[in-house]
């Protein structure tokens, strides 16, 4: 299968590329390097020993999108490209709506004009907002608490309308929980620009001495230790879910939604303790105010993905901590541009 991967140089995109290539798929990659570096693609080639066609292009560039579809016989799209920081989206909502919504509309329009009707979309558990209970099922009410989540929910609705208008489309929506970890080689991993927005790169950078201490955003949530509870999933498990989603889309039509998580929630302080126990490193932390848009508890009921896609998470907290620590230790400055 020939697959276009948008945002393929990013954290989840690069790990999914490895899995796609190792399964023998032909891959075309598109990225604008706003949130990523070209070095990650070089390392994907090193891990897999395989090459692929790459386009440095932006989703907002219709001509660039059309060129990709005209030059390649794309059969399906895995759509990762998008701005992704919750806090930043609260400060820059127009930028987020323009990039994530308009960009996706242009992508879908180009797909449609070139007869490509299979897409796996990278959505998020943020579409559930503050859930009335946990674990979260796919049929829960949808209500976001920040502009980033709103862009994901709007895109889901757009794709649903596309399917209603043309039932030949096959759309698989994957609602991610919290991806962490890294490839076991230590060659690719999460490389945030500046101060990390996500918990785990923050922990590993404190563990490596790059940052002085972890900021814990709020310890007054209604959780066992007062810190936010999340469903952390190994990025390789998440990558493999995309392969299962592509297999499903190849033999189905319509739209389906899947939670991609482990089904277990860990608090911020539980993650800190687990990392300390597994690596032997000490993580200094300070409690600061809650972040706007954050919620107390969020973890998945992943039963539907297991039943319909035949996917379930294989890796536990130990592998997540160990692989993330290996990546940070081997790459203290992340992806340094080597060329």
C-alpha positions as CSV (number, residue, x, y, z in Angstrom):
1,X,0.0,0.0,0.0
2,X,1.3,3.5,-0.9
3,X,0.6,5.8,2.0
4,X,1.0,9.6,2.4
5,X,2.0,10.5,6.0
6,X,1.5,14.2,6.8
7,X,3.6,15.4,9.7
8,X,5.8,12.4,9.3
9,X,8.9,13.9,10.9
10,X,7.1,14.5,14.2
11,X,7.2,12.4,17.4
12,X,4.3,10.0,16.5
13,X,4.7,10.4,12.8
14,X,8.4,9.2,12.8
15,X,7.6,6.1,14.9
16,X,4.6,5.3,12.7
17,X,6.9,5.6,9.6
18,X,9.2,3.0,11.1
19,X,6.3,0.5,11.6
20,X,4.9,1.2,8.1
21,X,8.3,0.7,6.4
22,X,9.1,-2.4,8.4
23,X,5.8,-3.9,7.4
24,X,6.7,-3.3,3.7
25,X,4.5,-0.4,2.9
26,X,5.5,2.3,0.4
27,X,5.5,5.7,2.1
28,X,5.4,9.3,1.0
29,X,6.2,11.8,3.7
30,X,5.2,15.5,4.0
31,X,6.2,17.9,6.7
32,X,6.9,21.6,7.1
33,X,9.3,21.2,10.1
34,X,7.5,23.7,12.3
35,X,7.3,21.2,15.1
36,X,10.0,18.7,13.9
37,X,13.4,18.3,12.3
38,X,14.7,16.6,9.2
39,X,17.1,14.6,11.2
40,X,14.3,12.4,12.5
41,X,13.6,11.3,8.9
42,X,17.3,10.4,8.4
43,X,17.2,8.3,11.5
44,X,14.0,6.5,10.4
45,X,16.0,5.5,7.2
46,X,18.9,4.3,9.5
47,X,16.6,2.2,11.7
48,X,14.7,0.6,8.8
49,X,17.3,0.6,6.0
50,X,14.6,1.9,3.7
51,X,14.2,5.0,1.7
52,X,11.0,7.0,0.9
53,X,10.0,10.1,-1.0
54,X,9.8,13.3,1.1
55,X,8.1,16.7,0.4
56,X,8.8,19.8,2.5
57,X,5.4,21.3,2.2
58,X,2.6,23.0,4.2
59,X,-1.0,21.8,4.3
60,X,-2.1,25.4,3.6
61,X,-0.3,25.2,0.2
62,X,-2.9,23.7,-2.2
63,X,-0.4,23.6,-5.1
64,X,2.0,21.6,-3.0
65,X,-0.7,19.1,-1.9
66,X,-1.8,18.6,-5.5
67,X,1.8,18.0,-6.6
68,X,2.1,15.2,-4.1
69,X,-1.1,13.5,-5.2
70,X,-0.2,14.0,-8.9
71,X,3.3,12.6,-8.6
72,X,2.4,9.6,-6.4
73,X,-0.4,6.9,-6.6
74,X,-1.5,7.4,-3.0
75,X,-4.0,4.9,-1.7
76,X,-4.5,6.2,1.8
77,X,-3.5,9.1,4.1
78,X,-2.3,9.0,7.7
79,X,-2.9,12.6,8.9
80,X,-0.7,13.8,11.8
81,X,0.2,17.3,10.7
82,X,-1.0,20.0,13.0
83,X,-0.2,22.4,15.9
84,X,-0.5,20.5,19.1
85,X,0.1,22.5,22.4
86,X,-2.9,23.0,24.6
87,X,-1.5,26.0,26.4
88,X,-0.3,27.7,23.2
89,X,-3.7,27.1,21.6
90,X,-5.3,29.1,24.4
91,X,-2.9,32.0,23.6
92,X,-3.0,31.7,19.8
93,X,-6.5,30.4,18.9
94,X,-6.6,31.9,15.4
95,X,-3.3,30.4,14.4
96,X,-4.5,27.0,15.6
97,X,-7.9,27.2,13.8
98,X,-6.2,28.4,10.6
99,X,-3.5,25.7,10.6
100,X,-5.4,22.7,11.9
101,X,-8.8,23.3,10.3
102,X,-8.1,25.1,7.1
103,X,-5.0,22.9,6.5
104,X,-7.1,19.8,6.9
105,X,-9.8,21.1,4.6
106,X,-7.3,21.7,1.9
107,X,-5.9,18.2,2.4
108,X,-9.3,16.5,2.2
109,X,-10.2,18.6,-0.9
110,X,-7.0,17.6,-2.7
111,X,-7.6,13.9,-1.7
112,X,-11.1,14.1,-3.1
113,X,-10.0,15.6,-6.4
114,X,-7.4,12.8,-6.8
115,X,-9.8,10.0,-5.9
116,X,-8.1,9.2,-2.5
117,X,-10.8,8.3,0.0
118,X,-9.1,6.5,2.8
119,X,-7.8,8.5,5.8
120,X,-6.6,7.7,9.3
121,X,-6.9,10.9,11.4
122,X,-4.8,11.7,14.5
123,X,-7.4,13.0,17.0
124,X,-7.1,13.4,20.7
125,X,-8.8,12.5,24.0
126,X,-9.2,16.3,24.5
127,X,-12.4,15.9,22.4
128,X,-14.1,14.5,25.6
129,X,-13.4,17.6,27.6
130,X,-14.1,17.0,31.3
131,X,-15.6,13.5,31.2
132,X,-18.4,12.8,33.6
133,X,-16.7,9.5,34.5
134,X,-13.7,7.4,33.7
135,X,-12.7,5.2,31.8
136,X,-13.8,7.1,28.7
137,X,-15.8,5.3,26.0
138,X,-16.1,6.4,22.4
139,X,-19.8,7.1,22.8
140,X,-19.3,9.7,25.6
141,X,-20.5,13.3,25.0
142,X,-18.0,15.4,23.2
143,X,-17.1,18.8,24.6
144,X,-13.6,20.4,24.5
145,X,-12.0,22.7,27.0
146,X,-9.4,24.4,24.8
147,X,-8.9,25.6,21.1
148,X,-6.5,22.7,20.4
149,X,-9.2,20.2,21.3
150,X,-11.8,22.2,19.4
151,X,-9.7,21.8,16.2
152,X,-9.6,18.1,16.7
153,X,-13.4,17.9,17.3
154,X,-14.2,20.2,14.3
155,X,-12.0,18.0,12.1
156,X,-13.9,14.9,13.3
157,X,-17.2,16.6,12.3
158,X,-15.8,17.7,8.9
159,X,-14.7,14.1,8.2
160,X,-18.1,12.8,9.3
161,X,-19.9,15.1,6.9
162,X,-17.5,14.1,4.1
163,X,-18.6,10.4,4.6
164,X,-22.3,11.4,4.7
165,X,-21.8,13.2,1.4
166,X,-19.8,10.4,-0.2
167,X,-20.2,7.0,1.5
168,X,-17.3,5.5,-0.4
169,X,-14.9,7.3,2.0
170,X,-13.3,5.2,4.7
171,X,-12.4,7.3,7.7
172,X,-10.7,6.0,10.9
173,X,-10.5,8.5,13.8
174,X,-7.9,7.6,16.5
175,X,-8.4,9.4,19.7
176,X,-5.0,9.3,21.4
177,X,-4.4,9.5,25.1
178,X,-0.9,10.5,26.2
179,X,2.0,9.1,24.1
180,X,5.4,8.8,25.7
181,X,8.5,6.6,25.4
182,X,10.7,6.3,22.3
183,X,12.0,3.7,19.8
184,X,14.1,1.1,21.6
185,X,17.1,2.0,19.4
186,X,17.2,5.4,21.1
187,X,17.5,7.0,17.7
188,X,14.1,8.7,17.5
189,X,12.0,10.1,20.3
190,X,10.2,13.3,21.4
191,X,12.1,16.5,20.8
192,X,10.1,19.4,22.0
193,X,11.2,22.9,21.1
194,X,12.0,25.0,24.2
195,X,10.4,24.1,27.5
196,X,8.4,20.9,27.0
197,X,4.6,21.2,27.1
198,X,4.1,17.5,27.9
199,X,5.0,15.8,31.2
200,X,7.4,13.1,30.1
201,X,10.0,15.1,28.1
202,X,10.0,17.4,31.1
203,X,10.8,14.5,33.5
204,X,13.6,13.1,31.3
205,X,15.2,16.5,30.8
206,X,15.2,17.0,34.6
207,X,16.6,13.5,35.0
208,X,19.4,14.3,32.5
209,X,20.2,17.6,34.2
210,X,19.1,19.7,31.3
211,X,16.3,21.3,33.4
212,X,16.5,22.1,37.1
213,X,13.1,20.9,38.2
214,X,9.8,19.7,37.0
215,X,6.8,22.0,37.3
216,X,3.7,20.1,38.5
217,X,0.6,22.0,37.3
218,X,-1.7,21.8,40.3
219,X,-1.9,19.4,43.2
220,X,-5.5,20.2,44.2
221,X,-7.4,18.1,41.7
222,X,-10.0,15.5,43.0
223,X,-7.5,12.6,42.5
224,X,-5.7,10.4,45.0
225,X,-2.6,12.6,45.3
226,X,-4.1,15.8,43.9
227,X,-2.2,15.7,40.6
228,X,-3.7,15.1,37.2
229,X,-4.3,11.5,36.1
230,X,-3.6,10.5,32.5
231,X,-3.5,7.4,30.4
232,X,0.1,7.1,29.2
233,X,0.8,4.9,26.1
234,X,4.0,3.9,24.6
235,X,4.5,5.6,21.2
236,X,5.3,2.3,19.5
237,X,2.0,0.9,20.6
238,X,0.3,4.0,19.2
239,X,2.2,3.7,15.9
240,X,1.1,0.1,15.6
241,X,-2.5,1.2,16.1
242,X,-2.2,3.2,12.8
243,X,-1.2,0.0,10.9
244,X,-4.3,-1.7,12.3
245,X,-6.4,1.3,11.4
246,X,-5.1,1.3,7.8
247,X,-5.8,-2.5,7.5
248,X,-9.4,-1.8,8.7
249,X,-9.9,1.2,6.3
250,X,-8.7,-1.0,3.3
251,X,-11.7,-3.3,3.8
252,X,-14.4,-0.9,5.1
253,X,-16.3,2.2,4.3
254,X,-17.9,4.9,6.5
255,X,-16.4,6.4,9.7
256,X,-15.3,4.8,12.9
257,X,-13.8,6.2,16.2
258,X,-11.3,4.5,18.5
259,X,-9.7,5.3,21.8
260,X,-6.0,4.5,21.7
261,X,-4.8,4.1,25.3
262,X,-3.9,1.5,27.8
263,X,-7.0,1.8,30.0
264,X,-4.9,2.7,33.1
265,X,-4.5,6.1,34.6
266,X,-1.3,7.4,36.4
267,X,-1.0,10.6,38.3
268,X,1.9,13.0,37.6
269,X,3.5,12.1,40.9
270,X,3.1,8.4,40.2
271,X,4.9,8.9,36.9
272,X,7.7,10.7,38.7
273,X,8.1,7.9,41.2
274,X,8.0,5.2,38.5
275,X,10.7,7.0,36.5
276,X,12.9,7.4,39.6
277,X,12.5,3.7,40.5
278,X,13.3,2.5,37.0
279,X,16.2,4.8,36.2
280,X,17.6,5.5,39.7
281,X,17.5,9.2,39.0
282,X,16.0,11.8,41.3
283,X,13.4,14.3,39.9
284,X,13.1,17.6,41.7
285,X,9.8,19.2,41.3
286,X,7.7,22.2,42.3
287,X,3.9,22.6,42.4
288,X,2.6,25.6,40.4
289,X,-0.8,26.8,39.4
290,X,-3.1,24.7,37.1
291,X,-2.8,25.3,33.4
292,X,-5.9,26.6,31.6
293,X,-7.9,23.9,29.9
294,X,-6.4,21.0,31.9
295,X,-8.7,18.4,33.5
296,X,-8.4,16.1,36.6
297,X,-8.7,12.6,35.1
298,X,-8.5,11.2,31.6
299,X,-8.0,7.5,30.8
300,X,-9.4,5.3,28.1
301,X,-11.7,2.3,27.8
302,X,-9.8,0.7,24.9
303,X,-12.1,-2.3,24.4
304,X,-13.5,-1.2,21.0
305,X,-10.0,-0.9,19.4
306,X,-9.2,-4.4,20.8
307,X,-12.5,-5.9,19.5
308,X,-12.7,-4.2,16.1
309,X,-9.1,-3.4,15.1
310,X,-7.5,-6.3,17.0
311,X,-5.2,-3.8,18.7
312,X,-4.1,-3.5,22.3
313,X,-1.2,-1.9,24.1
314,X,1.7,-4.2,24.7
315,X,4.1,-2.0,26.6
316,X,3.9,-1.1,30.3
317,X,5.2,1.8,32.4
318,X,8.6,0.2,32.7
319,X,9.3,0.2,29.0
320,X,7.8,3.7,28.6
321,X,10.2,5.1,31.3
322,X,13.2,3.1,30.1
323,X,12.9,3.9,26.4
324,X,12.2,7.6,27.1
325,X,15.3,7.8,29.3
326,X,17.4,6.0,26.7
327,X,16.4,8.6,24.1
328,X,17.1,11.5,26.4
329,X,20.5,10.1,27.4
330,X,21.6,9.4,23.9
331,X,20.2,12.7,22.6
332,X,20.6,15.3,25.3
333,X,20.0,18.1,22.8
334,X,17.3,16.2,20.9
335,X,17.8,16.2,17.1
336,X,20.8,18.3,16.4
337,X,20.8,19.2,12.7
338,X,23.8,17.3,11.5
339,X,23.8,18.5,7.9
